[in-house]
Amino acid sequence: MRIALAGLATSHPYTDARTLAKVAELVVWEPDPERLRRFTDEHPGARVAGSLDEALATGPDGVVLTVPNPQVPEALAAVLETGVACFVNKPAAATREQLERLDRLAIHGRVMSGSVLRFAPAFAGVKTDPDEVLAVRATVRHDVGLWAGGYNAWQDTPAEGGGTMVTMGIHGVELLVALLGPRVRLVGAAGAKRHYATLRSEDTAVMALQWESGVVGTVEIIGVSEGEAYTVTVHRRDGDERIVIESGDDPVHGLGYAGTIEAFLDMVRGAPSPVPWAETRAVLGILVSARESA
């Protein structure tokens, strides 16, 4: 099996590669020499491509695409032409213009994108009856202090990577859409800088959502935090159900990285995406609207 890692723009593909290297030959393309060197130091046997086209010309069985958000539509279009399975590291779009460019693509059934938390053991397989739900809440605790020092500035820039509202907010929105479905709209959003004054976006944020069924939901984003954890609370008449996702001693499994790659490899072997694009599109629509509102 041959897997192409197209871009190393975030930390995710480095984690993905450690899992993939156990079962596949790796091809890597990344224009930034420092990121590429970090990768090849860890995977000296990986085949290095000089461009995305060159990486795709090696005939990969699947592609993990991780490029800055403004580049995703063009890069994904090139991958789609090959017909192979593709995992687009989140978020696939952060602005209205990026989302509209994605909407013009013919995205086939073996394309997956979204938060790895959907595949975390603590959450995967959780079901709920929407008729019994009064409200839901997702709380995202993930520190964004690295951005305050200028790291990956494009992610912190609202017009490029969407900032904290989008890049961290996707975790909460994804979990709630996975529970209650894609028929949901944004009804409000706000963000603030409470600690990291040098950020280009915000370090705390909140979104209010409402599903077609009438269920309301809240996504809280806490970007000033000593620990990383994600909590979903389902409110019912008879009490609350809390689902807590933490890294534990094995973050690759605990946070869903391993489960995500397992799902991707199933697609490589011919299975359809376990995340319908309609759900991904709903999540992206919420995030883009929240970014605009805030």
N, C-alpha and C positions, 0 to 999 in steps of 0.2 A: 504494500500500500504506500502511496506517495501523497503527502499532504503539503500544500504550500501555505506558508505563513506570509501573507501579503500585508506588510506593514507591521511595525512594532511601536505604534504611537503611544500606547499606554502599557501598564504593567501586566495586563491580562494575557497577551500572547506568550510572554515568558513563562507564566504559570501553565498555560495550555500546552506549550511545547514539551514541558517535562512529562506530562501525561502522554502526549502523542508520540514522543520519541521511543516509548516502550513497544509500540506496535507499528510504527510507520517510518519510512524514509522522509526526511524533512528537506524542503526547499524553502529558502527565506529570501525575501526582498525587503529592504529598508533603506531609504536614501540617506538617513542620518548615520554618519560613520561611527559615532560613539554608541548608539543603540545597537547597531549591527555588530560592533566588536563585542559588546556585552553578550550578545546572543551566541556568536561563534565561539567565544571563550568557553561557554557552557556546552555548546553542541558543535565541536570541531568537525564532525562528519557531515554537517548540513551542507547542502549544495546552495551556493550563493548566486542569486540572479541579479542582473544589473538594472532590471526594470520590471514592472508588473507584467508587461507583455512577455518578457523573457521567462518569468516565473510560470506563467500560464502555458507557455510553449513546451514546458517540461512534461506536460501531460499529467497533472495531478489528479488524484481521485477525489479530492476535496480541497476547499480553500477556507482558511480562517482569515478574515479581512479585518484589519485594524489600522485604519488611516484616520487623520483628522476629519472631523465632520464635513467640512466643505468639500472634501475629496471623495466622500462615500458614493454619491450617485454615479459619477463617472467611472470609478473603480468597480463598483458593483455591476454596472452595465457590461464592462469587459468580462467579468467573471460569468455573468449570465449567458453570454455568448457561447461559453464552453459547455453549459448544461450540467456541470458538476455540482455536487452539494456544497453549500456555502454557509458558514456561520459568520455573521456580521457582529463584531463586538459592539456592545451598546455605547451610546445610543446611536441608532442609524441616522437620525436627523435631530437637529437642535434649533432650527429656525424654520419659518414658513417657506422661505425660498428653497431651502434644502429639501423639505418635505414635499413640495410641489415637484421638484426634480425627481424624487423617488417615485412619486405617483405616476410619472410618465413611463416608468420601466415595466416591462412584462415580467413580473416576479413569479417564478415557478414554485412548485410545491416542495422543493428541497432547499429552501432558503429559510434560515432561522436567525432571529436577532432578539436580543433582550437581556434582562438581568439574569446572572447565574443563580440568583437566590431562588428562582422558580424551581430549580433542581436540587436545592438543599434538602438533606434527609428530613429535617424538622418540618419542612413545608410540603415537599413532593407527595402527592397522593391525598392531601387534605381536601375534603369535600364539605360543602355546606349547602343547606336548602335555602335559597334566596327568600322563599316565602316566610321563613322563620326569622330572618335577619332584620333588625331594626336599624342598625348603623354599623359601620366598620371604621377602623382607624389603623393606619400604618405609621410607625415611628422609625425613622432612619437615623442612626447614630454613626457618623463617619467623619472624622476630623479632616478639614480641608486646609490645614495649616501649611502644607507643602506649597500650595498655590500662592499663599501670601508672600512667599519668598521668590516667586517668579517661575517656579517649576511648571512645565507644560502650560504656559500662559494661554494658549489657545483654548484649553478646556475651561478656564476661568473667564474667558471673554464671551459675553452673552451672544454676540453676533456670529461667533464661530462655533464654540463647543457648548454654549448654553449656560455655562456657569453652574453653580451649586444647585440651582433650581432644577435644572435638567439632568445633569450628570449624576447627582445623588438622588434627586427626586424620582428618577426612573425606578429605583429599587422599590419604593413604596407603591407607586402607581402599578407597576408590573404585578406585584403580589395581589393587590386588590382586584385587578382585572382578571387575573388567573382564577380568583375565587368566584367572582360575580359576573364575568363576561364583559364583552366589548361595547355593550350598548350603554355608554356613559358619557357624560359631558362635564366640563369644568364650570363651576359656578363662582369661583373666586380664588385669588392667589395673592400672596404678599411675601416680601422678603426683606431682610435687614442685615446690617453689619453690626454684630454685637461684640465682637472681639478682634477679628482680623481686619484692621482698618485699611490695609494695603490691597485687599482683594479688588478685583474688577467686577465681581458679582456680589453675592451675599454669603453669609455664613450660617444663617438660619432662615427658614422659609416654611410656609404652610400653604396647602391647597385644599379647597373644598370641592367635592365631586358629588354628582347625583346620577344614579342609574335610572334607566327607563322605568324600572319597577317601582321607583320612588325611594329606594334605599339611598341614604346619604353616607358619604365617606370623607375622611380627613387624612391627609398625608402631612406628617410633621417631619421636617428635615433639620437635624441638629448637627451642624458642621463644626462645632467646637466641643470636642469630646475626647476624654482620655481613653475610652474603649470603643470598639466597633461592635454594634449589635443592631438587629432589626426585629421589630415586634409588630405582629398583626393582632389586633383585638377585634373580635366579633361580638357585638352586643345583641343579646336576645332577651326576651321577656323573662326567662328563667335564670339569667345570669350572663356572665361574660366568658368567652373562650379566648385564651391568649396563646399565640404561637410565637416562640422566641427562636431566632436564628442567630447563632454565635459561632465563632471560628473554632473554639475549643482547642484541643491539642493538635488537630489536623484540619487547618483551614481549607485545604484543597477539597476535602470531602465535606467538611462542616458548612462551608459557604456555598457549595454547589458547583464548584469548578469541575470536579471529577464527573458529576452527573451531567453537566452540560456537554462535556467532551464525549461521554458515552452516547448521548442523544445525537450529537453531530456524527459520530462514527456509524450509528444506525442509519443515518441519512446517506452517508457515503456508501453503505452496503445496499441502498435502494429504498429505504423506508421514507415515507413523507415526513415533513417537519412536524414535530410534536407541538409546535406553537403556530397555529394558523396565522397567516399574515394579517388577517382581519383584526386579530388581537394586538399584534405588533403595531398596526396602523392606528388603532384606538389609543394605545399607550403614547405613541409619538404625538398624536393630535392633542392629547391632554397636556403633555409637556410643552409643546410649542405654544399652545394657548396660555399656559401658566407663565411662560417666559414673557410673552407679549403683555399679559395683564400686570405682572409684577414690575 
